[in-house]
């Protein structure tokens, strides 16, 4: 079975779902929605947690629509690496125990997007198509 025609679709779906999930993490940190577990206070402006929330909300929106995907995804991959090594790794060697498995997965999804680009159904692709059609006219 030839699945190559599905690759662009799954590429776009991966980007869209990663963006939506990241927006949720950003709104949780910055806006308190959805509510965090008890004992997780709102971050103070300028703290690492607040900066992470801003990156997750704004970066998630940009990834969702596929705008500036490569540089934004590279920055978000770095954020997830910092989050893992700063907050999760000191708790335990094992990601399943230190609750860092999502940070690792996000890091590598964003590394993929930083090299592969946004794929179809994105603003980046619409801009690229418009530039190409302008050259042929």
Protein Blocks (a to p, Z undefined) as FASTA:
>chain_A
ZZklmmmmmmmmmmmmmmmmmmmmmmmmmnopacddehiacddehiaklmmmmmmmmmmm
mmmnopaklmmmmmmmmmmmmmmmmmmmmmpmblklnopmmmmmmmmmmmmmmmnonoeh
ifklmmmmmmmmmmmZZ
